[in-house]
Amino acid sequence: MYANSHFITSSQTEAHAQLQTQVVRHAQHPFRKPITSYNRSAFDDSIARWQAAGAKPLILDAGCGVGLSTFNLAQQYPDHFVIGVDQSEDRTSRNTQWPDAIPDNCLRVRADLVDYWRLLLDSRIRPARHYILYPNPWPKIGHLTRRWHGHAIFPTIVALGGALECRSNWQIYIEEFAAALQLLGQQEVACERYAPDHCITPFEQKYLASGHGLWRCRLQLAAS
């Protein structure tokens, strides 16, 4: 792979000073934005397909992009069913290169994650495993609320429970994500350097080939 990925630059050198304030505020004030009919329809269709496939333990691949991570997770966990969600129709409909037949225990869905997460919680559907792999880091100091852990949806993510894992090539993002998890989950969460044996997303491949450090945090959450 052509290693041409730029390193993240930011004037922020440590966890954001307003992180705790934002996380606590969002935990105290539930997110009430109306759910769109499009996202509800996409959710209903995907859940119906999961149930038709036997309602195996669910893995959510949040922000799946072109779906390479979805296929890899489906192959890694053949006794689970993987739903990959991304807001881009172009990415979710792309004919992603895969060496074998596409695993039959997965699907890709075009939907807004903010609505999809809330619909899962409202429906009392809890993922056994939950991945947020290389989200947009929004590295400017003023962009904290655009990062998932600074967004009003974060308490919903935590309430879903399951084995939650977030990966990024920006250490500060993972340090913040871990700190936000610890605030809500009351469990110690570590930011750790990560060297994959097998890259499961195009970004992971590109960042590793470009010499970036990769970071992750993981936590087994209890569903609310």
Solvent accessible surface area in square Angstrom, and as a share of the most:
residue,aa,sasa,rsa
1,M,143,0.64
2,Y,173,0.66
3,A,46,0.36
4,N,74,0.38
5,S,19,0.12
6,H,164,0.73
7,F,125,0.52
8,I,47,0.24
9,T,115,0.67
10,S,39,0.25
11,S,91,0.59
12,Q,14,0.06
13,T,119,0.69
14,E,122,0.55
15,A,42,0.33
16,H,30,0.13
17,A,96,0.75
18,Q,90,0.40
19,L,9,0.05
20,Q,110,0.49
21,T,63,0.37
22,Q,31,0.14
23,V,2,0.01
24,V,57,0.33
25,R,110,0.40
26,H,28,0.12
27,A,49,0.38
28,Q,122,0.54
29,H,117,0.52
30,P,80,0.51
31,F,57,0.24
32,R,191,0.70
33,K,117,0.49
34,P,110,0.69
35,I,36,0.18
36,T,68,0.40
37,S,93,0.60
38,Y,110,0.42
39,N,10,0.05
40,R,114,0.41
41,S,68,0.44
42,A,16,0.12
43,F,9,0.04
44,D,78,0.40
45,D,78,0.40
46,S,1,0.00
47,I,13,0.07
48,A,56,0.43
49,R,122,0.45
50,W,28,0.10
51,Q,103,0.46
52,A,93,0.72
53,A,47,0.36
54,G,55,0.53
55,A,49,0.38
56,K,74,0.31
57,P,71,0.45
58,L,4,0.02
59,I,0,0.00
60,L,0,0.00
61,D,1,0.00
62,A,3,0.03
63,G,33,0.32
64,C,9,0.05
65,G,17,0.16
66,V,22,0.13
67,G,0,0.00
68,L,22,0.11
69,S,4,0.02
70,T,0,0.00
71,F,6,0.03
72,N,10,0.05
73,L,1,0.01
74,A,1,0.01
75,Q,101,0.45
76,Q,110,0.49
77,Y,41,0.15
78,P,90,0.56
79,D,91,0.47
80,H,29,0.13
81,F,7,0.03
82,V,0,0.00
83,I,0,0.00
84,G,0,0.00
85,V,0,0.00
86,D,10,0.05
87,Q,125,0.56
88,S,22,0.14
89,E,103,0.46
90,D,91,0.47
91,R,92,0.33
92,T,16,0.09
93,S,81,0.52
94,R,114,0.42
95,N,143,0.73
96,T,19,0.11
97,Q,167,0.74
98,W,38,0.13
99,P,119,0.75
100,D,92,0.48
101,A,91,0.70
102,I,87,0.44
103,P,24,0.15
104,D,134,0.69
105,N,10,0.05
106,C,15,0.09
107,L,9,0.05
108,R,61,0.22
109,V,13,0.07
110,R,98,0.36
111,A,2,0.02
112,D,51,0.26
113,L,15,0.08
114,V,17,0.10
115,D,6,0.03
116,Y,1,0.00
117,W,0,0.00
118,R,22,0.08
119,L,6,0.03
120,L,0,0.00
121,L,47,0.23
122,D,105,0.55
123,S,54,0.35
124,R,204,0.75
125,I,23,0.12
126,R,76,0.28
127,P,3,0.02
128,A,42,0.32
129,R,67,0.24
130,H,0,0.00
131,Y,7,0.03
132,I,1,0.01
133,L,13,0.07
134,Y,16,0.06
135,P,21,0.13
136,N,87,0.45
137,P,29,0.18
138,W,76,0.27
139,P,34,0.22
140,K,135,0.57
141,I,82,0.42
142,G,72,0.70
143,H,34,0.15
144,L,8,0.04
145,T,63,0.37
146,R,129,0.47
147,R,1,0.00
148,W,49,0.17
149,H,0,0.00
150,G,0,0.00
151,H,42,0.19
152,A,23,0.18
153,I,0,0.00
154,F,1,0.00
155,P,33,0.21
156,T,17,0.10
157,I,0,0.00
158,V,15,0.09
159,A,15,0.12
160,L,0,0.00
161,G,0,0.00
162,G,10,0.09
163,A,18,0.14
164,L,1,0.01
165,E,10,0.04
166,C,0,0.00
167,R,18,0.06
168,S,2,0.01
169,N,21,0.11
170,W,22,0.08
171,Q,72,0.32
172,I,17,0.09
173,Y,0,0.00
174,I,0,0.00
175,E,59,0.27
176,E,0,0.00
177,F,0,0.00
178,A,4,0.03
179,A,41,0.32
180,A,0,0.00
181,L,1,0.00
182,Q,79,0.35
183,L,53,0.26
184,L,49,0.24
185,G,21,0.20
186,Q,150,0.67
187,Q,76,0.34
188,E,155,0.69
189,V,14,0.08
190,A,67,0.52
191,C,38,0.23
192,E,57,0.25
193,R,159,0.58
194,Y,35,0.13
195,A,85,0.66
196,P,17,0.10
197,D,157,0.81
198,H,118,0.53
199,C,20,0.12
200,I,12,0.06
201,T,10,0.06
202,P,52,0.33
203,F,110,0.46
204,E,0,0.00
205,Q,59,0.26
206,K,68,0.29
207,Y,32,0.12
208,L,78,0.39
209,A,51,0.40
210,S,21,0.13
211,G,56,0.54
212,H,10,0.04
213,G,17,0.16
214,L,2,0.01
215,W,39,0.14
216,R,39,0.14
217,C,0,0.00
218,R,124,0.45
219,L,17,0.09
220,Q,119,0.53
221,L,10,0.05
222,A,88,0.68
223,A,55,0.43
224,S,102,0.66
